[in-house]
Amino acid sequence: MTIAFFILFSWAMIKAKSQRQVIALSLGGAVAVMVVAPPSVHAQSLWAEIQAVLDAITGIIQTGLDSINTARTAISNSYQNVIWPTQLINQATAQVTQMIAQYQNPMRGILSTNLASATLPPVQQLESVMRNHQIGDFNTLVTNYANAYGPVPSATAASPADRAMTDMDDALTLDNLKTLKATDDTADLTLQAADQLESGASQSAPGSAPFLTATAVVASIQSQAVTQKMLAAELRQEATRLAHDNALRKQGATHTGEFGNQIINLLKRN
């Protein structure tokens, strides 16, 4: 029983982290020895056991505790002075905070600048829905576009070729406007993520930089994907413009041929 108590008591002393805990365990151990000791144990032998425990505390256990505290202090100093220097961390945090205060609000001001320039009501409505960064009002966009630029001509007002080109031009324009609105919506989410990363960088704990960097890389890749979508939309627009120009050339060639045939027919009649 005494050996088991001594082993348990020694383990508790090794786990102690402060001088107060060592003193409290010492007193508790002495009281426990006095309480659990059988009545037949004489006072002299009881005192001898208590003295043996105290000698162990002030001897081997104290030496072990001193070694553990020395190792802990060395590790703490290594973290604070070598691995994650406190002074440099504070300097980096202050620099990040300064950069946020210097650039964040001016950039927000640039992004929130009102660029609306239309003056006529139908065009103002179209411009408003084009710039609202929403993706749930595509039907309103189509309606406002038709009000501003007019519908496709009827079958009696234009040739089939002209109606087809007009419809294609309108379709491509609306496709690109919808893509633009979706891109604006995604850009807002990207800017929110950037603000969160900035705030996290100014308040992050030592060692968390790789996680913030990984998050920033993911946000950058997503932003590049949105940029690629816009480039693809621009390429589609350019391709359709070329097709439109070629269609006009084809119509010109057709009209020239028809006009030549009419002249030949007139000459044959004479």
Buried (B, 14 or more C-beta within 10 A) or exposed (E): EEEEBBEEBBEBBEEBEEEEBBEEBBEEBBEBBEEEBEEEEEEEEBEEBBEEBEEBBEEEBEEEBEEBBEEEEEEEEEBBEEEEBEEEBEEBBEEBBEEBEEEBEEEEEEEEEEEEEBEEEBBBBBBEBBBBBBEEEBEBBBBBBBBBBEEBEEEEEBEEEBBEBBEBBBEBBBBBBBBBBBBBBBBEEBBEBBEEBBBBBBEBEEEEEEEBEEBBEEBEEBBEEBEEBBEEBEEBBEEBEEBBEEBEEEBEEEEEEEEEEEEEEEEEEE
